[in-house]
Amino acid sequence: LATMKLLLDAGANINAKMVTDAVRTGEYSAAATAAARAGRGGRASQVPSASAVPHQTALHGAAGLAHEPRLTRPLLAAGADPDDGRSLRSAARADDPACLELLLDAGARVEGAMALAHAAQRGSLRCAAVLLERGPAAWGERENALQWAVRAEAPAEMVRLLAASGADLEASFDRT
């Protein structure tokens, strides 16, 4: 956390991505690396390789991989983009919805993020409940999340939650 704050205070590009931006501009995102390391006890060996997590931002490392609100909150306050394309759906995989709620409060859009599908696949009941509560009533992902849950053999509680929240009980991946 202290390293990340030092980097932010020094003007680190809060929305730089570990792979794409680094290759294009030569600017590796120290903030993203610090966020990922901090969430894993500072162990460099635990930081995902660039090939394993392409396009990772500091916010994705904090909210989506480390699931650490103490890192997520200051990144959002410093202007990190909550719609970075990965953070919301990765945060939805956590057992604790704290980072997911921070992202939603900061304006992350649920439509198109596939966050509910990821929560359903992982059996992240509390995150799925937050997304269902805060997502739009007419939302394709709400209707299709049951497919993802069943395919991943999610717990029965997830299936019940999705069915009670408007999942299409007749939907299929092959549209038959």
Residue, then its C-alpha position, 0 to 999 in steps of 0.5 A: l500500500a505504501t509503495m502504491k501511494l508513493l507511485l501515485d504521489a510521484g505521478a504514476n500513470i494510473n491507467a497504464k496497462m502492464v502489457t499493451d501500453a508498456v510495449r507501445t510506449g516503453e512505460y511499464s506500469a509500476a502502479a499495476t505491479a505494486a498493486a498486484r504485489a501488495g495484494r499478495g503479501g509483496r511477493a514478486s513471485q506471486v505477481p502474474s506474468a504479463s502473458a498471463v494477465p494481458h492489459q492489466t491495470a493497477l485497478h485490475g490488480a487491486a480489485g480484480l486479482a487481489h480483491e483488496p479494497r484498501l488498494t482499490r479505494p485510493l486508485l479510484a480516488a486517484g482517477a483510475d478508470p472503473d471501466d477498464g474492461r477487466s476489473l469489474r468482471s474479475a472482482a465479481r469472482a471474489d467471495d467478498p463483494a467489497c471491491l465490486e461495490l467500490l467499482l460500481d459506486a465509481g461508475a463501472r457499467v455492468e452491461g457488457a462487462m460479463a461480471l454476472a456470468h463470472a460470478a455465476q461460474r465461480g459461485s460467488l453468491r454475494c457478488a451475484a446478488v450485488l450485481l442483480e440488485r444494481g444491474p438493469a432489470a432488462w439485461g441480457e446477462r441477467e437472463n443468461a447467467l444461469q447457463w454459465a452457472v449450470r455449465a460450471e456446476a455452481p452451487a444450488e444456491m446460485v441457481r436458485l438466486l439466478a432463477a428467482s432474479g429473472a434468469d431464462l430457464e429455457a436459455s441455451f448456449d446453442r440457442t436451441 
